[in-house]
Amino acid sequence: MTTTTVRAPLSRRENEVLTWVAEGKSAIEIAKILNIGKRTVEDHARNAIRKLGASNRPHAVAIALRFGLLDGCAKNPVGSENLLAGENSLGSEDDVQAE
């Protein structure tokens, strides 16, 4: 097992972006949620990857989770109120709606 050293603390936006990445959201989805551009999302993700010494987004999420750095992961991150309204903590087939 390799040792990971966090190089610098994550900014609030880097934390938010990684939290949404951990929830399976794409850069475009994250951009819409946070009201920022897709390129800005990619920049925040790239900065977080660099700061965490990760090789890619999933690796960055794994490191951040290991060190307890992600706020609200698997909960309702900032800006999610409208998107997650009515969703229970476990989810169920009853929660699935046709688009």
BELURJO-V109922 format. One record per residue. N is the residue number from 0. SS is DSSP state (~ for helix, > for strand, _ for the rest). PHI is phi as a letter, one per 40 degrees, with the letter a starting at -180 (NA if undefined). D_FIRST is the distance of its C-alpha to the first C-alpha in Angstrom with 2 decimals. Layout:
((N:SS:PHI:D_FIRST) (N:SS:PHI:D_FIRST))
This chain:
((0:_:NA:0.00) (1:_:c:3.79) (2:_:c:6.68) (3:_:b:9.46) (4:_:b:13.01) (5:_:c:15.94) (6:_:c:18.63) (7:_:a:21.65) (8:_:c:22.82) (9:_:c:23.62) (10:_:c:27.34) (11:~:d:29.09) (12:~:c:29.51) (13:~:c:25.92) (14:~:c:24.97) (15:~:c:27.71) (16:~:c:26.76) (17:~:c:23.09) (18:~:c:24.44) (19:~:c:26.73) (20:~:d:24.12) (21:~:c:22.18) (22:_:c:25.55) (23:_:g:25.81) (24:_:c:28.48) (25:_:c:29.24) (26:~:c:30.11) (27:~:c:33.78) (28:~:c:33.53) (29:~:c:31.72) (30:~:d:34.41) (31:~:c:37.13) (32:~:c:35.62) (33:~:c:35.22) (34:_:f:38.42) (35:_:b:36.84) (36:_:c:36.66) (37:~:d:34.10) (38:~:c:33.44) (39:~:c:32.87) (40:~:d:30.29) (41:~:c:28.52) (42:~:c:28.77) (43:~:c:27.28) (44:~:c:24.35) (45:~:c:23.84) (46:~:c:24.07) (47:~:c:21.52) (48:~:d:19.04) (49:~:c:19.78) (50:~:c:19.64) (51:~:c:16.25) (52:_:g:14.80) (53:_:c:14.29) (54:_:c:15.35) (55:_:a:17.67) (56:~:c:19.23) (57:~:d:17.15) (58:~:c:13.92) (59:~:c:16.02) (60:~:c:17.15) (61:~:c:13.77) (62:~:c:12.87) (63:~:c:16.46) (64:~:c:16.44) (65:~:d:13.41) (66:_:c:15.40) (67:_:g:18.71) (68:_:c:20.18) (69:_:c:22.09) (70:_:c:25.61) (71:_:g:27.36) (72:_:c:24.78) (73:_:g:26.37) (74:_:b:29.46) (75:_:b:32.02) (76:_:c:30.79) (77:_:d:33.56) (78:_:g:36.05) (79:_:c:35.38) (80:_:d:38.48) (81:_:c:40.61) (82:_:c:38.00) (83:_:b:36.76) (84:_:d:40.14) (85:_:g:40.81) (86:_:c:37.35) (87:_:c:36.32) (88:_:c:32.84) (89:_:b:32.11) (90:_:g:34.24) (91:_:a:36.61) (92:~:c:38.73) (93:~:c:41.57) (94:~:c:39.75) (95:_:c:39.61) (96:_:b:42.48) (97:_:c:43.83) (98:_:c:43.88))
